Amino acid sequence: MTAKPELLDAPSNLPAVTDSPPLPVERTSNGGVNPIVRGAANSHLVIWTMLLTMGPFALPLMWISPKYSRWMKILVTSVMVFLTIAFPIGVVIFLIMLLNPIIDAWSQANAMGGA
């Protein structure tokens, strides 16, 4: 036997020795948010236009915005929840007050023999 035995764990065969380690890559996390949405979240005009037109559906856009403090986000969310509940109740009360004279007129017409 004149063949030299092969060493499987020789230092020159190990990947860490033969390859230089990769350079560290600078990573920035965007939280998985689309860059277009991230750009919109940085605009006061876009956020307030969305809040005024879409109501509570625009709250996530405001919450990912770095331009507002946590207390401002909580305040705007509370106001938006209050308005979302109070506005339909106010509309129903207004419609009842608006339709009450018409319902009374129909009732009087029916009491007098029909309209």
MDTraj code that builds the backbone (N, CA, C; nanometers):
import mdtraj as md
import numpy as np

residues = "MET THR ALA LYS PRO GLU LEU LEU ASP ALA PRO SER ASN LEU PRO ALA VAL THR ASP SER PRO PRO LEU PRO VAL GLU ARG THR SER ASN GLY GLY VAL ASN PRO ILE VAL ARG GLY ALA ALA ASN SER HIS LEU VAL ILE TRP THR MET LEU LEU THR MET GLY PRO PHE ALA LEU PRO LEU MET TRP ILE SER PRO LYS TYR SER ARG TRP MET LYS ILE LEU VAL THR SER VAL MET VAL PHE LEU THR ILE ALA PHE PRO ILE GLY VAL VAL ILE PHE LEU ILE MET LEU LEU ASN PRO ILE ILE ASP ALA TRP SER GLN ALA ASN ALA MET GLY GLY ALA".split()
xyz = np.array([
    [0.0849, -0.1167, 0.0000],
    [0.0000, 0.0000, 0.0000],
    [0.0890, 0.1224, 0.0000],
    [0.0967, 0.1797, -0.1100],
    [0.1784, 0.2989, -0.1226],
    [0.0940, 0.4245, -0.1282],
    [-0.0394, 0.4120, -0.1350],
    [-0.1275, 0.5292, -0.1443],
    [-0.1377, 0.5994, -0.0098],
    [-0.1334, 0.7286, -0.0156],
    [-0.1430, 0.8108, 0.1052],
    [-0.2901, 0.8202, 0.1463],
    [-0.3228, 0.7973, 0.2717],
    [-0.4640, 0.8058, 0.3117],
    [-0.5150, 0.9509, 0.3017],
    [-0.6432, 0.9645, 0.2610],
    [-0.7040, 1.0975, 0.2431],
    [-0.7697, 1.1406, 0.3739],
    [-0.7376, 1.2589, 0.4175],
    [-0.7996, 1.3127, 0.5374],
    [-0.9242, 1.3915, 0.4972],
    [-1.0372, 1.3514, 0.5462],
    [-1.1619, 1.4189, 0.5085],
    [-1.1821, 1.5476, 0.5859],
    [-1.1211, 1.5599, 0.7006],
    [-1.1412, 1.6807, 0.7783],
    [-1.0148, 1.7664, 0.7838],
    [-0.9391, 1.7621, 0.6785],
    [-0.8200, 1.8466, 0.6715],
    [-0.8622, 1.9928, 0.6660],
    [-0.7870, 2.0823, 0.7276],
    [-0.8253, 2.2242, 0.7303],
    [-0.8432, 2.2863, 0.5924],
    [-0.7721, 2.2392, 0.4932],
    [-0.7867, 2.2973, 0.3598],
    [-0.9159, 2.2544, 0.2929],
    [-0.9799, 2.1504, 0.3422],
    [-1.1054, 2.1025, 0.2838],
    [-1.2291, 2.1631, 0.3497],
    [-1.2121, 2.2289, 0.4613],
    [-1.3274, 2.2850, 0.5317],
    [-1.3738, 2.4141, 0.4642],
    [-1.5061, 2.4347, 0.4507],
    [-1.5558, 2.5542, 0.3817],
    [-1.5183, 2.6843, 0.4523],
    [-1.5121, 2.6837, 0.5846],
    [-1.4809, 2.8068, 0.6565],
    [-1.3371, 2.8502, 0.6322],
    [-1.2507, 2.7553, 0.5978],
    [-1.1102, 2.7878, 0.5758],
    [-1.0877, 2.8281, 0.4317],
    [-1.1554, 2.7612, 0.3389],
    [-1.1297, 2.7882, 0.1977],
    [-1.2004, 2.9144, 0.1506],
    [-1.3193, 2.9416, 0.1993],
    [-1.3952, 3.0598, 0.1548],
    [-1.3829, 3.1690, 0.2594],
    [-1.3677, 3.2895, 0.2109],
    [-1.3681, 3.4011, 0.3061],
    [-1.5122, 3.4277, 0.3472],
    [-1.5350, 3.4666, 0.4700],
    [-1.6733, 3.4902, 0.5137],
    [-1.7328, 3.6095, 0.4393],
    [-1.8650, 3.6063, 0.4141],
    [-1.9272, 3.7185, 0.3435],
    [-1.9245, 3.8442, 0.4304],
    [-1.9149, 3.9557, 0.3631],
    [-1.9156, 4.0824, 0.4345],
    [-2.0546, 4.1089, 0.4903],
    [-2.0633, 4.1688, 0.6067],
    [-2.1960, 4.1984, 0.6618],
    [-2.2673, 4.3016, 0.5747],
    [-2.3949, 4.2789, 0.5568],
    [-2.4763, 4.3673, 0.4748],
    [-2.5582, 4.4551, 0.5673],
    [-2.5590, 4.5826, 0.5400],
    [-2.6391, 4.6731, 0.6213],
    [-2.7860, 4.6526, 0.5862],
    [-2.8640, 4.6224, 0.6851],
    [-3.0057, 4.5954, 0.6628],
    [-3.0887, 4.7031, 0.7289],
    [-3.1900, 4.7444, 0.6594],
    [-3.2878, 4.8355, 0.7187],
    [-3.4232, 4.7696, 0.7064],
    [-3.4983, 4.7722, 0.8122],
    [-3.6282, 4.7081, 0.8124],
    [-3.7350, 4.8114, 0.7806],
    [-3.8195, 4.7787, 0.6860],
    [-3.9320, 4.8661, 0.6549],
    [-4.0621, 4.8055, 0.7032],
    [-4.0536, 4.7000, 0.7822],
    [-4.1728, 4.6393, 0.8394],
    [-4.2599, 4.5694, 0.7370],
    [-4.2070, 4.5376, 0.6200],
    [-4.2844, 4.4708, 0.5178],
    [-4.3845, 4.5613, 0.4481],
    [-4.3644, 4.6927, 0.4579],
    [-4.4567, 4.7880, 0.3977],
    [-4.4036, 4.8282, 0.2604],
    [-4.4937, 4.8328, 0.1647],
    [-4.4603, 4.8752, 0.0300],
    [-4.3982, 5.0151, 0.0335],
    [-4.2931, 5.0412, -0.0454],
    [-4.2309, 5.1746, -0.0437],
    [-4.3260, 5.2876, -0.0826],
    [-4.4243, 5.2593, -0.1674],
    [-4.5210, 5.3634, -0.2063],
    [-4.6080, 5.4003, -0.0862],
    [-4.6506, 5.2990, -0.0112],
    [-4.7310, 5.3240, 0.1087],
    [-4.6460, 5.3961, 0.2130],
    [-4.5202, 5.3556, 0.2248],
    [-4.4300, 5.4218, 0.3198],
    [-4.4140, 5.5691, 0.2826],
    [-4.4055, 5.6005, 0.1531],
    [-4.3960, 5.7403, 0.1095],
    [-4.5234, 5.8179, 0.1395],
    [-4.6385, 5.7525, 0.1215],
    [-4.7656, 5.8183, 0.1523],
    [-4.7795, 5.8426, 0.3021],
    [-4.7237, 5.7532, 0.3822],
    [-4.7327, 5.7682, 0.5271],
    [-4.6468, 5.8835, 0.5775],
    [-4.5561, 5.9316, 0.4962],
    [-4.4713, 6.0441, 0.5354],
    [-4.5303, 6.1788, 0.4948],
    [-4.6467, 6.1797, 0.4351],
    [-4.7092, 6.3037, 0.3894],
    [-4.8299, 6.3373, 0.4778],
    [-4.8252, 6.4546, 0.5406],
    [-4.9383, 6.4989, 0.6222],
    [-5.0640, 6.5149, 0.5370],
    [-5.0484, 6.5700, 0.4167],
    [-5.1622, 6.5951, 0.3283],
    [-5.2332, 6.4648, 0.2920],
    [-5.1569, 6.3630, 0.2579],
    [-5.2174, 6.2347, 0.2196],
    [-5.2895, 6.1720, 0.3386],
    [-5.2261, 6.1755, 0.4545],
    [-5.2867, 6.1122, 0.5725],
    [-5.4174, 6.1810, 0.6094],
    [-5.4183, 6.3135, 0.6150],
    [-5.5409, 6.3836, 0.6554],
    [-5.6488, 6.3765, 0.5487],
    [-5.6102, 6.3746, 0.4215],
    [-5.7100, 6.3557, 0.3150],
    [-5.7739, 6.2184, 0.3269],
    [-5.6921, 6.1178, 0.3527],
    [-5.7466, 5.9827, 0.3694],
    [-5.8354, 5.9738, 0.4930],
    [-5.7936, 6.0358, 0.6037],
    [-5.8761, 6.0313, 0.7250],
    [-6.0104, 6.0995, 0.7039],
    [-6.0112, 6.2115, 0.6323],
    [-6.1369, 6.2843, 0.6113],
    [-6.2273, 6.2165, 0.5085],
    [-6.1693, 6.1421, 0.4154],
    [-6.2530, 6.0799, 0.3125],
    [-6.2879, 5.9345, 0.3446],
    [-6.1959, 5.8620, 0.4053],
    [-6.2185, 5.7197, 0.4290],
    [-6.2435, 5.6859, 0.5747],
    [-6.2271, 5.7825, 0.6633],
    [-6.2566, 5.7619, 0.8043],
    [-6.1635, 5.6621, 0.8697],
    [-6.2189, 5.5684, 0.9450],
    [-6.1344, 5.4765, 1.0211],
    [-6.0520, 5.3814, 0.9343],
    [-6.0859, 5.3686, 0.8067],
    [-6.0074, 5.2815, 0.7189],
    [-5.8680, 5.3377, 0.6927],
    [-5.8469, 5.4661, 0.7188],
    [-5.7163, 5.5291, 0.6969],
    [-5.6295, 5.5269, 0.8222],
    [-5.6811, 5.4773, 0.9324],
    [-5.6031, 5.4754, 1.0565],
    [-5.4738, 5.3935, 1.0464],
    [-5.4719, 5.2786, 0.9791],
    [-5.3438, 5.2072, 0.9681],
    [-5.2361, 5.2892, 0.8985],
    [-5.2740, 5.3705, 0.8013],
    [-5.1759, 5.4565, 0.7338],
    [-5.1166, 5.5562, 0.8319],
    [-5.1998, 5.6114, 0.9187],
    [-5.1478, 5.7050, 1.0168],
    [-5.0594, 5.6338, 1.1190],
    [-5.0947, 5.5107, 1.1558],
    [-5.0175, 5.4394, 1.2572],
    [-4.8795, 5.3984, 1.2078],
    [-4.8587, 5.3796, 1.0770],
    [-4.7250, 5.3465, 1.0280],
    [-4.6434, 5.4717, 0.9990],
    [-4.7048, 5.5874, 1.0113],
    [-4.6334, 5.7119, 0.9851],
    [-4.5411, 5.7465, 1.1020],
    [-4.4160, 5.7790, 1.0716],
    [-4.3247, 5.8192, 1.1789],
    [-4.3402, 5.9662, 1.2174],
    [-4.4251, 6.0399, 1.1474],
    [-4.4376, 6.1838, 1.1707],
    [-4.5238, 6.2195, 1.2908],
    [-4.6008, 6.1255, 1.3423],
    [-4.6907, 6.1537, 1.4529],
    [-4.6461, 6.0789, 1.5773],
    [-4.6613, 6.1433, 1.6910],
    [-4.6261, 6.0783, 1.8174],
    [-4.7330, 5.9742, 1.8522],
    [-4.6993, 5.8893, 1.9461],
    [-4.7948, 5.7853, 1.9875],
    [-4.9216, 5.8486, 2.0446],
    [-4.9073, 5.9567, 2.1245],
    [-5.0251, 6.0212, 2.1849],
    [-5.1145, 6.0833, 2.0784],
    [-5.0543, 6.1403, 1.9736],
    [-5.1344, 6.1973, 1.8647],
    [-5.2109, 6.0859, 1.7928],
    [-5.1459, 5.9731, 1.7718],
    [-5.2123, 5.8603, 1.7060],
    [-5.3281, 5.8084, 1.7903],
    [-5.3075, 5.8002, 1.9218],
    [-5.4146, 5.7547, 2.0115],
    [-5.5294, 5.8546, 2.0117],
    [-5.4975, 5.9842, 2.0143],
    [-5.6014, 6.0876, 2.0139],
    [-5.6834, 6.0834, 1.8846],
    [-5.6164, 6.0778, 1.7704],
    [-5.6879, 6.0750, 1.6425],
    [-5.7705, 5.9470, 1.6301],
    [-5.7168, 5.8345, 1.6767],
    [-5.7922, 5.7089, 1.6719],
    [-5.9165, 5.7167, 1.7601],
    [-5.9029, 5.7748, 1.8792],
    [-6.0182, 5.7883, 1.9692],
    [-6.1250, 5.8782, 1.9086],
    [-6.0832, 5.9899, 1.8515],
    [-6.1793, 6.0810, 1.7881],
    [-6.2476, 6.0118, 1.6703],
    [-6.1709, 5.9367, 1.5917],
    [-6.2282, 5.8695, 1.4748],
    [-6.3277, 5.7613, 1.5171],
    [-6.2975, 5.6875, 1.6232],
    [-6.3915, 5.5851, 1.6733],
    [-6.5177, 5.6524, 1.7257],
    [-6.5020, 5.7629, 1.7998],
    [-6.6188, 5.8354, 1.8502],
    [-6.7063, 5.8845, 1.7351],
    [-6.6438, 5.9447, 1.6329],
    [-6.7222, 5.9958, 1.5193],
    [-6.7873, 5.8827, 1.4407],
    [-6.7194, 5.7700, 1.4314],
    [-6.7762, 5.6557, 1.3590],
    [-6.9020, 5.6044, 1.4290],
    [-6.9044, 5.6146, 1.5603],
    [-7.0229, 5.5705, 1.6353],
    [-7.1280, 5.6816, 1.6407],
    [-7.0844, 5.8059, 1.6650],
    [-7.1793, 5.9161, 1.6866],
    [-7.2455, 5.9644, 1.5575],
    [-7.1748, 5.9628, 1.4455],
    [-7.2320, 6.0163, 1.3216],
    [-7.3562, 5.9397, 1.2756],
    [-7.3541, 5.8075, 1.2683],
    [-7.4778, 5.7377, 1.2281],
    [-7.5929, 5.7587, 1.3264],
    [-7.5627, 5.7659, 1.4555],
    [-7.6679, 5.7909, 1.5543],
    [-7.7277, 5.9292, 1.5314],
    [-7.6425, 6.0278, 1.5063],
    [-7.6916, 6.1636, 1.4787],
    [-7.7754, 6.1698, 1.3520],
    [-7.7358, 6.0967, 1.2493],
    [-7.8127, 6.0951, 1.1243],
    [-7.9497, 6.0329, 1.1476],
    [-7.9561, 5.9264, 1.2233],
    [-8.0860, 5.8614, 1.2517],
    [-8.1762, 5.9564, 1.3306],
    [-8.1213, 6.0232, 1.4307],
    [-8.2014, 6.1187, 1.5092],
    [-8.2503, 6.2318, 1.4206],
    [-8.1640, 6.2826, 1.3319],
    [-8.2043, 6.3901, 1.2416],
    [-8.3159, 6.3439, 1.1477],
    [-8.3030, 6.2231, 1.0940],
    [-8.4064, 6.1734, 1.0031],
    [-8.5381, 6.1506, 1.0745],
    [-8.5336, 6.1051, 1.1984],
    [-8.6578, 6.0886, 1.2747],
    [-8.7243, 6.2234, 1.2953],
    [-8.6451, 6.3256, 1.3309],
    [-8.7024, 6.4597, 1.3490],
    [-8.7552, 6.5154, 1.2173],
    [-8.6885, 6.4840, 1.1067],
    [-8.7303, 6.5337, 0.9765],
    [-8.8569, 6.4638, 0.9280],
    [-8.8676, 6.3338, 0.9546],
    [-8.9816, 6.2577, 0.9046],
    [-9.1009, 6.2571, 0.9989],
    [-9.0835, 6.3034, 1.1212],
    [-9.1935, 6.3041, 1.2169],
    [-9.3145, 6.3848, 1.1686],
    [-9.2989, 6.5066, 1.1149],
    [-9.4171, 6.5787, 1.0653],
    [-9.4878, 6.5058, 0.9508],
    [-9.4113, 6.4385, 0.8661],
    [-9.4724, 6.3659, 0.7549],
    [-9.5525, 6.2470, 0.8081],
    [-9.4984, 6.1762, 0.9041],
    [-9.5692, 6.0619, 0.9632],
    [-9.6955, 6.1088, 1.0361],
    [-9.6862, 6.2235, 1.1060],
    [-9.8052, 6.2783, 1.1726],
    [-9.9115, 6.3185, 1.0709],
    [-9.8703, 6.3778, 0.9593],
    [-9.9664, 6.4177, 0.8555],
    [-10.0353, 6.2950, 0.7971],
    [-9.9633, 6.1884, 0.7742],
    [-10.0231, 6.0646, 0.7225],
    [-10.1221, 6.0069, 0.8229],
    [-10.0826, 6.0106, 0.9497],
    [-10.1716, 5.9586, 1.0528],
    [-10.3016, 6.0376, 1.0602],
    [-10.2920, 6.1710, 1.0519],
    [-10.4122, 6.2556, 1.0535],
    [-10.4975, 6.2313, 0.9298],
    [-10.4337, 6.2143, 0.8148],
    [-10.5075, 6.1903, 0.6903],
    [-10.5786, 6.0557, 0.6976],
    [-10.5161, 5.9566, 0.7524],
    [-10.5800, 5.8253, 0.7660],
    [-10.6934, 5.8289, 0.8666],
    [-10.6763, 5.9109, 0.9726],
    [-10.7837, 5.9214, 1.0739],
    [-10.9054, 5.9913, 1.0160],
    [-10.8850, 6.0790, 0.9173],
    [-10.9960, 6.1529, 0.8581],
    [-11.0576, 6.0784, 0.7412],
    [-11.0158, 5.9608, 0.7146],
    [-11.0814, 5.8841, 0.6078],
    [-10.9884, 5.8446, 0.4955],
    [-10.8630, 5.8686, 0.5069],
    [-10.7671, 5.8245, 0.4059],
    [-10.7117, 5.9408, 0.3273],
    [-10.6026, 5.9157, 0.2676],
    [-10.5358, 6.0214, 0.1919],
    [-10.5580, 6.0029, 0.0449],
])
top = md.Topology()
chain = top.add_chain()
for i, resn in enumerate(residues, 1):
    res = top.add_residue(resn, chain, resSeq=i)
    for name in ("N", "CA", "C"):
        top.add_atom(name, md.element.get_by_symbol(name[0]), res)
traj = md.Trajectory(xyz[None], top)
